[in-house]
Amino acid sequence: MTLATIELCPPGDAKSALIVLHGLGADGTDFIPMCDALDLQRHGPVRCIMPRAPERPVTINGGMRMRAWYDILGADLQQREDEAGLRASLRGVHALIAREVARGVPARRIVLAGFSQGCAVALLAGLRYPERLAGLAGLSGYLPLAQSTAAERAPANRDLPIFLAHGRSDGVVPVARGSASRDALAALGHDVQWHDYPMEHSVCIEEVQALDAWLQRVWA
C-alpha cells in the first residue's frame, strides 16, 4: 500500500517527524489545525505528515465507500476485527516511516500518532516497527489485535513511551475501551501517559496542549 500524504514542512531539513493518521471517513487535512496548534518550533524543525487512507467499503456503514484504514465489521470492535485490513495498513505505515528515515529523519525522532481508527493503526504499526521510534500518541482509539501484541512487538520498541487521550462521553469508541488499552499496554511495560476529558469523539485544546508537552519530553 502506497499512501498519499499531505505534509507541513519546516523551512530547512527536518530533524524530527510527526505522522498523524486520521479517523474513519475523514482525511489527512482534518489534522492540519492540530499540527498548527502544536508549538513545534520549540521541538526543532519538524515535518508533519498526514497520510490519506484508501477508500474502501465499510460494512457497519452499509458498505458505503469511504476513507478507512480497515473495515469495521460491527459494533463490537474487539470480537470482529478486520485483521487483513489492519495488517495491510500496518505495512503502508511501515513504508511511510521507512521513507522518512530515507529522507534523513532517524527513526528515534519519529512520533506516530492517530485519531480513532488512526489511533488503532498507529498502535498496531508502531509497536511492531523494527527500529526504535520516539513514541506513539493515540487519541480516542484502542489497541487492535490485542491478543497478539505481546508476541509481535518489536524488541526495539518494548518500552516505547505512549500518550493516550480519550473523551469520557465518547459514543463511538467508549472510554472503557481506551482505558482497557491503556492498562494492557502498561502491563506490557510501556510508559503510558493517560488523559481523559469531558468531551465526545473529538479533540479538545487541552488535549493538544498535553500532547505538545509530551512531545517536548520524547523529543528532548
N, C-alpha and C positions, 0 to 999 in steps of 0.2 A: 504494500500500500504506500503510494507516494502522496504525501499530504501537501495541499496548497496552504500557504501561510500568509498572514498579514503581520508586518513587522514594524516596530518602532525602534529605530537605530540611533545610537549616540553619534556625535559629530566625528569622532575618531574610531579607532579599533575598539571593539567590545572586549572587556576583560571578564564579564560575567553575563549570564543569560537567564532569563525568566521565561519559561514556556508555560502558557496558560491554555488549558483545554476547556472549551465551552460546554454547555449542557445540551440536553435533548431539544432538537428543533431550533436551536439558536445558531449563532455564527461567531466567528472569531472577533468581529467588530464589537460584539457586546462588551468585551472586556478592555477596550481602549480607554474608557473613562476610569476604570480601576487602575490600570497601569499609569495613567496620567496623575491619579491621586496619590500614588506611592511616591515617596521622596527618594527617587532612585539616584539623584545626583550625589547624595551622601554615600552611596554604595560604590561610587566609581562609574565608569562607562558600562552601562548595562543595555543589552539588546533584549527587547521584549518580543517574543514570538507567539503568535496566536494562530494555530493551525485550524483548518476547517475540516470537520468530519465529512465523510462521504454521505451522499443521500442514499437512503435505503427504506424499504417498507418497515413500519413499526407495528407489531402485532397489537399492542394494547391500544393503539390509536386507529384501529380498524384497517390496518395495512396501508395507511397513508404514507407516502414517501416524504421523508424529511431528513435533515442532517442528524445523524446519530452515530455514536461510537460503537454501538451494538444494539441488537433488538431487545425490546422489553416484552417478554412473553406473557407477563401477567402482573398482578398487583403484588404478589409475593416475590420480592426481589432476590430472596436468598434461595428459595427452593427451585425456581425456574430461571436459571441463568443461561444466557446465550454464550456458552463457552467459546464456540468457534468465532463469533463476532468479537468477543473480548480479546482473544488471542491475536486476531488479525490487527486490531487497533494497537495492541501491545507492540507488535512488530513495526507498525508505522511510526509509533512514538520513539521506539528504539532507533530507528533510522534517522529520525529528526534530531535526536540527541547526538548521534554519531556525526551528523552533518555539522552541528555546532562545534564539536571537537575538531573536525577537519577545518573549520573556519578560524580556529585558533583559541577557542574558549575551552579551558580544561574542564573535564567532567566534574571535578571538585568545585567548580564555580557555577554549576548549572543547578537551578531550582526548577523542579517540575511541579506545577500546580493545576488545579482544576475545580470546576463547579459541577455538582450533581453527577451526571454521567461522566463528565470530565474528571471529577474527583476520583471516581471508581477506577478509571483508566490510569490516572496519574499514580495512584497507589499500586495498582497491578503492575504497571510497567516500571515504575521507579524502584520498587523493591527487588525486581528481577534484573535490573540493568547490571552488566558485569563489572563496570567501573564505578568507583565511589562518586556519588553525587554530593551536592551541598545540602540538599534537603528536599522534602516533599511537603506541599501545602494542599489540604483538601477542604473545600467549602461545601457544606450542605450535601454530603455524599456518604459513601460507605465503602467498606473493603469487600471487593468481589472475590470469588473463588477462594474464600477464606480458609477452607479446609486444606488447600494445597500451598498456602503461603509459607509455612514453616519449612517445608521440604524444598520449595522452589526459590526461596530468597537467595540472592547472590551473596557470597561471603563478604564482598567489599561493602555491602550496604546493610549488614546485620544490625548496626547500631545507628542507623541514619536518623537524624532529628526530623520530627514530623509535626506540622502545625495543622490542627483540625478545628473547624468552627461550624456552628450549626444554629439554626433558628429553633427556639423552643416551641413554636407553633407551626412547624413545618408539616404541611399536609401531604407532601409529595414523597419525601424521604423522612419518615418520623425520626425525631431526635433520639429515640431509643436505639434506632439502627446506627446512628452516628456514634453514640456513646458506647455501644457494643463493639464497634470497630476500634474505637479508642482503647478499650480495655484489652481487646485481642492483640493490638499492636504493642501496648505497654507490656503485656505478658511475654511477648517475644523479645523484650529488652530494648525497645525503642524509646527514645526521649520524646514523649508526646506532649505537646502544649495544647491544651483544650480550652476553647472559648464557646459559650452559648449566649444567645441574645434574644430579646423579646421581639422576634420577627417571624415571618413565614418563610417560604422557599425563595430567599433573596439574599442580597448582600447589603450590609449597612456600613456607614462610615467608621463606626467604632471597630468593626471587624477589619476594615482596610488599615486602620491605624495600628491595630495589634499585629497584623501581618507585616506591616512595614518595620515594626520594632523587632519582630522575629527574624526578618531578612537581614537586619543590621547584625544580629548575633551570628547567623550562619555564614554570612559573607565577611565576617570580621577578619 
